[in-house]
């Protein structure tokens, strides 16, 4: 049975004009030289230079002078060698110095892809057949660094999406709060993620710290212990585990006057300095009805990929933490939207080829997984994986999958799993749900369509997807028709 897919004539494209103001830094000596040159400017020269900068950039950034001041404050430690007290400088000179350590970064100049969609927390002032939604995207800029961005809109009765205007005044979070660690809790989490029972090295580090400590204090202790003990790959592994756990926690808070399309989650921790990739958002409902939005994503540091968890209730404040345990080691983890038999449930692909399911009492710790799907058909023989969190229907858990076949072509499929026992596959489409057409197969990575999450509205599956890792769009699929095809596929 062939399922009818309606592709929408909408494109989410990259826009090089969407920029954020990033801290620009090379090294201490060069930075001190720049500061001295700015301090040597006459009052008139400094005022004219700052006026020119503000005139050129104040309309491109919200409160650019505040950004300059923040970047200036990151340089305070250099003033000890310059024999100048930063507090003695007026605000204009501080802002001018800060401007020399600021650069614009175009967050989506290269690509805009791998979308996910969830219901907006705010569903007020809508008709019964309308739904306000939030899209997330992987935006890629210079150096192929990926960040997380958003769009919002309303799905109407005909499943067309009316999008809100896209804001131009992009901003990173107003407040970035580094985690304060409790020694007992940190030690417990470290023991949970470490595969061996050797506690000597972590003890040498943690014994130097107070009951509560910061990332900087921990890093200093690690460096001290590293210098005193023999170098070995075993010890380095433990050092890496300690710092990975510490650097992976942080909180973000965006200004209330920012539109959601202006909020950018740019890499912050060391584990994600080369990218935040493929966030799979899900609206998670607790047994008591409380709703939290989670996103599983891949942190990339240029060498290693690490799964992490993003948490929010309002898309203004976010908490980030690592996902750890034996199975937290590959891309494509996708959380179920509720607990199953009292446990969190997660789809994953721990071997890079097959689909697995895992259960846990702790949303951050995942130890064991069970194989539930292997590649079966020609179009998925290379690998099979999920395209977002499972969707609950009366007939079972609907999972949109991706399959990789000849010529590394990525196509979309669909599977159905039992509601109470999602280890049991009810059905799987024998032919792809969607394949790249002639318009979709050209791009940054040819012959790829990919999604990170779908929702159901007006008895249709709303399926956003990326075209060849370049631009994105969406399609609609009649839900009853899709479920019938899945139930008849066995």
Secondary structure, 3 states (H helix, E strand, C coil): CCCCEEECCCCECCCCCCEEEEECCCCHHHHHHHHHHHHCCCHHHHHHHHHHHHHHHCCCCCCHHHHHHHHHHCCHHHHHHHCCCHHHCCHHHHHHHHHCCEEEEECCCCEEEEEEEEECCCCCCCCCCCEEEEEEEEEECHHHCEEEEEEEEEECCCCCEEECCCCCCCECCCEEEECCEEHHHHHHHHHHHCCCCCCHHHHHHHCCCCCEECHHHHHHHHHHHHHHCCCCHHHHHHHHHHHHHHHCCEEEECCCCCCHHHECECCCCHHHCCEEEEEEEEEEECCCCCEEEEEEEEEECCCCEEEEEEEECCCCEEEEEECECCCCCCCCCEECCCCECCEEEEEECCCCCCEEEEEECCCCECCCEEEEECCCCHHHCCEEEECCCCEEECCEEEEEEEEECHHHCEEEEEEEECCCCCCCEEEECCCCCECCCCCCCCCCCCCEEECCCEEEECCEEEEEEEECCCEEEEEEEEHHHHHHHHHCCC
